[in-house]
Structure formats: structure tokens, C-alpha cells
């Protein structure tokens, strides 16, 4: 009789463990969704600020066209092309602000200081949001690779989480010296 009791206790403990693991996985997927929404908001903010700067007549016409096209492409990109479009916007920003004179001219123009402040803030937040998202993806992937999770299909029908890989290095001119990028 005691063997049956111990077997029942073992089954109950195993069921509790599976339930706890499924709940943990569900929380990780919710964290991924929240982090992805925050990343999307920061990417949209960066593209919007860049587009505002491009249309503000604070930059020369050629620079404005390059920045406008890159920011417009980033805002309009479909999901499959989003990482590429955002990387191209990062590259355009680095090319535009590669020369310190460009930043100095922009700061000297009326309204330029506010535009640079907005752009700096938007550019610095993107890597942080991407890091939070990719950390959440990494944690969920680690749990989903466990054998019990796969055998008992504890992830349900949730899609396998994918990291957001893009070039998010900010222009050196917009990052204060000594500050982490």
C-alpha cells in the first residue's frame, strides 16, 4: 500500500513540476511579447525622429534625401525585411554623422539642438530595447530546449522565439565619450 502512496506522490510532484515549467514558459513568452512591443516602439521612434530631421530643412538636401529614404524604408518595411531596413537606417545615421562638422552645423541651426537631443535619445534606446528582447528570447529558448518541455509539448502552439538581429551601433558623434553604446 505504501508503494502506491509513494507512486501517487511522485506523480503529483511530477505534475506540479510540469505545471510550474509550463507557467514559466508562458511568462517567458509574455516577456518576449512585451519586449518586442517595446523594441518596435523604439525603432518606430528612431525612424520618426530621423524622418522629422530629414524634412526639417536643417540638413543639406542630399543628406536629407538619404536620411528620409532610410527612415521611410524602416517605417514601411514588412516583417521579413525589418531587420535589414533598420540596419540600413543605422548605417545611414552613422554615415551622416561621421563628420563632427555635420553635428556642429546642426547644433548651430535654429531648432537643431532639440533635434539632436531627440535623435540622440532615440538612437541610444534602440540597443537597450533590442538587448532586452534578445535576452528574453535566449531565456525562452533555453527552457524550450529541455527534453521534458519538448516531450510534453509544454510550449503549446507558441512559435519558436526569434532574436532580432540588426546593426544598432549609434553614430559616434551622438554618443557621449565614455558612455556605453
Buried (B, 14 or more C-beta within 10 A) or exposed (E): EEEEEEEEEEEEEEEEEBEEBBEBBBEBBEBBBEBBEBBBEBBEBBBBBBBBBBEBEBBEEEBBEBBBBBBBBBBEBEEEEBBBBBBBBBBBBBBBBEEEEBBEBBEEBEEBEEBBEBBBEBBBBBBBBBBBBBBBBEBBBEBBEEEEBEEEEBBEEBEEBEBBEBEBBBBEBBBEEEEEE
